[in-house]
């Protein structure tokens, strides 16, 4: 039977006016205060017509709210500002920022609100320099109709007085609550649920509640393991175990999260399954330190608008045992022909599995398709710090590179790719435009590529002519060894 331990958590404290932010290695921000306002908040960002700036260099203010990480607002000078008019009085609790070149720069800034007669600073600090995605900055809720980002340039990779943001989100609640901050809701006790058999694991997943921690004992777990419950930002659900706790399912997914937000998956392994870990309509999931191997097709799949997830410090190998052409290590989004099944608006649009981060993983050897396959229709992710071992790549169905990139606005940075000659590798990284307007605005920075004598390029941008409005960028700090065609087929930039 399952064993459940209850443990009440220490009460949360009220923060000071200017809240601290801790940024994890994955680039996700953990907010210190205030908890209740965070949990109750919704996005209240205005559209581009309500966004103005003191200056810009042609990268317009509206670009900061267009949901496109390939565009940005840029203003030069200490004190350049970006203002967002909310249209009426709102309760604002936190603001999210995504920085242009966010893994190289730390923006120095203040967040301000209009109190009816003057601008008041409620937060001042720096971004982390660890992510190209959104970071959250919280403060005690304020009543206001306008908020402002006041920039003081950047530090990090050099320093300068440019202030550049790819996205800004304002979070809070519509309407004036007369200045009253709602009290913290009652917090349920966290439970620790111990599972040592497949049946106990199945029951634990079915009964999961926010704050639960499911602990696997060492052993083999064979069955159908589905999770449909969601945690919360403050109380995620955790599934954890040692590497010798192994989930498997010969007939299906090793682990399936379906509409299950805010999960932490840590430590255990998934093997001997048709597919490894599959997320459908699941956001804010962290896969950390997991091993996935011996899969018939792909190892990890994010689809059906699964966004804001992190896969980090994991080991993926030996995929595509039955279908080598579909043996991707990590597969983000859906092929255009499958948008009817996994796309937005009832199949009328793309699979918007956006803003996912793939960090510090080892992928390969014997991954028979791409280590990372990023499909058309996805936007704004980060692929950084990974090691790609191309040995064993099959070449089937054009699987001939570590990465096939058809999404927009991705940052591909500080990855290491190798190939020992065992397989059909052609290029290190490839971009394509299967759908018009996609495969553009991506940046390749500080990647080290050893192609082991393969004929192609380290970075083969096949569709640059179709990306005039948002070209792909390859910077001069990428390196290449033993590639028949060299570093890239496009001009490099500083």
N, C-alpha and C positions, 0 to 999 in steps of 0.2 A: 504494500500500500504506500501511498505518498505520505511524506512527513512534512508538515507545515509548521514553521516557526514564525511567530509574529514579533515584530520589533518596532516600537514607536520611534519616530525620528525626533531629533531635537527641534524645538520650535524655531521657525525662521525669524530673523531679526529685521526690523525696518532699516533700510539703508539711509545713508546721508543723501543730500541733495544731488551730488555728483557721484554716480555709481561706478564701481570698478567693473572692468571686463577682463576675464581671463580667456585667452585664446589657446585652444588645444593644438596639438601638432597637426591635426587634420584641418585646421582653419575654422572649426566651429566655435562660436562664441558662447561662453557660459555666463549668464547674467546674474549679477549679485543681488539686485533688488530692482523693483519691488515685485514679489512673486504673484500676488493676486492680480495686479494690473496686467502683468505679462500674460497670465492664463486667460484673462477675459478679453484681451486685445484682438482687434481685427485690423486688416490693412485699410487705411484711409488715405492712401496716396492720391493726389489729384492727377488729372491728365496733363499732357504737355502744354496745353494752352494756359495753365495756371502756374507755370514754372518760369521764373525769370532769373537773370544773373547780372552781376555788375559788369562782367566782361566775358568774352569768349573769343576763341581763335578760329571760329567757323564750326567748331564742334558745339552744337547748339544746346541750350539748357534743357529743351524738351527731350533730348537723347537720354537724359538721366532717369526718365520714367517710361521708356518705351519697351521694357521687357526684352531688350536686345543687348547682350553683353558685348556685341561687336561694335556698338556705338558708344559715345561718351560726351559728357560736357567737360570742357577744359577752359580754365581761366587763369591767366598769369598774374602773379603779384601777391605779396603778403596782404591779406585782407579781402581778396576776391571772394564773392559770396554767391550762393545759389539759394533762391527763395522759393518756397512752395506755399501757395495760397490755398487753404483748405476750403474756402468758400463760406464757412460758418464756424461758429465756436465748437471745438472738439476737445475731448480729453486725450492728450497725447502722452504715451508712456515710454515709447522707445522708437529709435530710428535705425534703420539698417542701411549700410553703405557697402558698395562694391567699388574697389579702386582699380583704375587703369594701371596695368603692370603691378598688380597688388602683391605679387610674390617678390618683387624687387624693391618696392617703395613702401614707406610708412608715411601716410598722410598725417600731417599735424593740423588739428582743426578744433573749432568750437561748434557746439550745437546750441542754437538760440531759439527763443520763442518771443512773440510780440505780446506785450502785456496791455496793450491799448495806447501806450504812450512812448515806449522804448523797447529796444531789444535786450533781452535778459539771457545770459549764458547759463545753461543747465548742465552742460557736459563739456569738458575739454580734455583732450588727450591725443592719442595716435592710433592708427590702425596697426594691425599685427605684423604686416609684411609677410604673412604666411599663407595667404589665400587670394585668389582672383575672384572669389565669390563674395556673397554677402556676409557681413559681420554686424552684430547687433550691439547697440549702445543704449543703455537704459538709464532712466532718471525718475525721480518722483513725478507722478503725473501732473501735468499742467493744463490749464484751460487757455486755449488760444485759437485764433483763426489762421495764423501764419507761423511757419517755422523756417529756419535758415541754417545753412551750412556755411560757416565762416572759415575759409582756408588760410593756412599759414605755410603752404608749400609742402615739401616732403623731405624725408631722410631715407637712409637705407642704402640702395645702390647709388652712391653719390648723394647729392642734395640739390635742391633747386626750389624755385618759387612758383612752379606750376601746380595747379590744383585740378585733378582730373578724376571724375567719377563715372563709372559705366552705368550704375544703377543706384537709386535711392528709394527706399520704402519708408513710409510713415505709418506707425502702428498706434492704435489707441481705440477709443470708442466714440461714435458720433454723439453729439449733443453735450450740453453743459450739465454736470452733476453738482453744481454749486460748490465746487472745490473739495467735495468729500471724496476721499479715496476709499473704495469699497474694502471692507475687512477681508482678511484672508479667509477662504472657505475652510471648513473642517477638512483635515488631511487624514485619509484613511491609513491605517497601519500598513507598513510594508510586510509582505509575506515572503518567506523563503520556502520554496517547494522542492523537495528532493525527489529525483526521478531516477530509478535504476533499471526500468524495463520499458519496452516500447509502449505497452499499455499505459504505464504511468506517465510517460511523456505525452502521449496522445491526450490523456485526460488533463494534464497540466496546461497544454496549449489551448484546449477547449475552454478551460475555466479561467484563463489568465485575466488579471485585472491590472489597472495602472499601479505601478510600484512593485509588482511581483518580481521575484528573482527565482528562476527555475534552474536548479543546479543538477547537472548530469553526473552520474557516477561513471567510472570507466566501464566500457563494455560496448557491445554491438546492439544497435537499435534498428530493427528492420520493420518498415511499415510505411504508412501514409501519414506524414506529419504536416498538418495545415494549421496556420494561425490566422485568425480573422479579427481578434480583439485589438484595440489600440491602447497604447499608453498615452502619456502626455509629455510635454516638454520638461516638466518638473518631475514627473514620475514615469519614466519609460519602463517598459517591460524588458527584463533581461533573461536571455537563455545562455547559459555558460557551462563549460565543462572542460576537462583536460583533452589533449589531442587524441587520446585513446578512447574517448567517447565518440563513436562513429555512427552517424545516421546514414541509412541506405534505403533505396527503393528501386528495385529492378524495373518496375513497371511505370515509374513516374518521377516526380520531383523528390529529391532528397529532403528538402525543406521548402515549403511554399508559404509566403506571406501574402495574403490576399485582402487588400483594404486594411492593412495592419500598420498603423503609423507608430513612430516613436518606440522602436525596439532596438536593443543592443544584443548582438550575437557575437559571442566571444569564446575563443579557445578551442572549441571542439572541431571535429572533422565531418565532412560529408563525402561519401564515396559510393561506388558501385550503384549508380543511379542513372536513369535515363537523362535527366538534367540535375545539376547540383542544387544551388539555391536560386529560387525564382521569386521576384517581387512583382506583384501586380497591384497597381493603385496604392502603393505603400510609400509614404514619405518619412523622412527623418529617421531612417534606419542606419545603424552603424554595424558593419561587419568587420570585426577586429580580431586579428590573430587566428583566423580560421584556415584550415586546410581543406581543399576540395580537389578530388582526383578520381580517376577511373570512372569517368562519365561517358555515356554513349554519345552525347552531343556536347552542348556548351556547359561550362562550369557554373557561372553566375550570370543571371539574366535580370535586367531592370527594364520593365515595360509597363504599358498601360498607364502612362503619366506618373511613374514612380520617380519622385524628384527629391532633391536636397538630401540624398543619401551619401554615405561615406563607406568606401571599402579600403581598408588599410592594413598594413603589416601582415598580410595573409599570403599563403603559398598555394598556387594553383598549378597543376601539372597533370599529364596523362588524360587528355580529353579526346572526344571524337572517336571512341573505340569502335562504335558501330557506324557513325556517320562523320567521317573525317572532314567533310566540307562544312559541317556545322559545329565543329569542335572548338569554338571560340573560348578563350579564357574568361573574359568579361564582355558582355553584349549589352549595349545600352540603346534603348529605343526599339523601333520596329521597321522592317523593310516596308517601303511604300505600298506594296501589294497587300500588306497585312494591316494597313491603317483601318480598314473596315472592322477589324476585330479589336484593335487596341488603340485606335486614335480617339481624338477628342470629338465632342459634338456628335456622338452616335456614328462615328466613322467618317465624318465629313472632313476632318482635319488630321494632322499628323499625331503621332504618339509623342506627346510633349513630356518625355522623361528628361527633365532639365536640371541643371545645376548640381549634377552628381560629381563626386570627387573620388578619384582612384589614386591612392597615396601609398608609396613605400611598400608595394607588394613585390613578390617574386613570382613571375608567370612563365612557366616552362621549366624543364624541357617537355617535349612530346605533347605540346598543345598543337593540334593538327590544323587549326585555322588561326586567325589573328589572335594575338594576346589580348588586344582590346579592339572591339568593333563598335564604332559609334555611328548610328544610323541618321539618315536625313530626318529632319523634324525636331531634333534635340538641340539645345542651346546652353551655352554658358557653363560648361563643366571644367574641371581641372584634372589633368593626368600628370602626376608629378612624383619624382623620387622612386620610380619603379625600376625593376630589373627584368628585362625581357630576354629569354633564352629561346632563340629561334629553331634550335635543333628539333626535328620531328615535324615541322610544318609540312603540310601535305601538298600544297599547290592546287588542290581541288577547288573548283568553284571560285577561282581567282584568289584563293587564300595564299598569298605570296609576300606578306609583309607583317611586321610586328603589329602595326596598327592600320586600320582602314577608317578614315575620318570623313564622314559626310554631313556632320552637324556644323553648326555655326558658333563662333565666339568661344572656342575652347582654348585653354592654355595648356600646352604640352611642354613641360619644363623639367630639366634635371633628371631625365630618365637615362638609363644605361641599357643599350641593346647589344647582344652578341649573337654570333652564328658560327658554329663549328663545322659547317659543311654537310650536316646530316639532314637533308630536306630540300625543299623547293623555294627557298627565300630569294626574292628578287630585289625588293627595296626594304629599307627600314620602316619608313612611314609613308603612307599614301593619302592624298585627298582626292575626292571624287564628287561629282555633281549629278547624281542619279535623278534628282528633282531640281528644277530650275530655282536658283536662289539659295541653294543649300551647298554646304562644303566650303563656306567662305568665312572670312574674318577670324581665322584661327592663327595663333601665334606659337611658333616653335622656338624655345629658348634653352640654352645650356644643356642640350642633350648630347650624349656621347654614344656614337654608333660604330660598332665594329662589325662589318658585313661579311667578314671571313671569306672574301673573294667573290661574293655574289655580284652579279652583273650590273645592278641598278644603282640608284641614288640612296643616300641616307634618308633624304626627305624628297619625295617625288610629288610635287604639286601639279596634278594633271589638269586642273580646271581654273588656272589663274585668269585666263581670258574671260571667264564667265563671272568673275568676282570683282568687277571694276569698282563697284560702290563700296565693297568691303574686302579688299585683297587679303590673301593669306600672307603671313609675315614669317620669314626665317631670319633669325639674327645671327650675327657673325660669331657669337660665342658657342654655337653648336660645333661639334667636332666629328670627324669621320676617319675611319681606318679601313683600308682594304676594300673599298667599294669600286666596282668597275667603272661607274659613271661619276663618282665624286659626291660632294656634299648635297647639292640640290640643283634643280633645273630652273630656278628663278633667282633674281638678284637678291643678295643678302643685305640686311640693314644693320645699323648699329643698335 
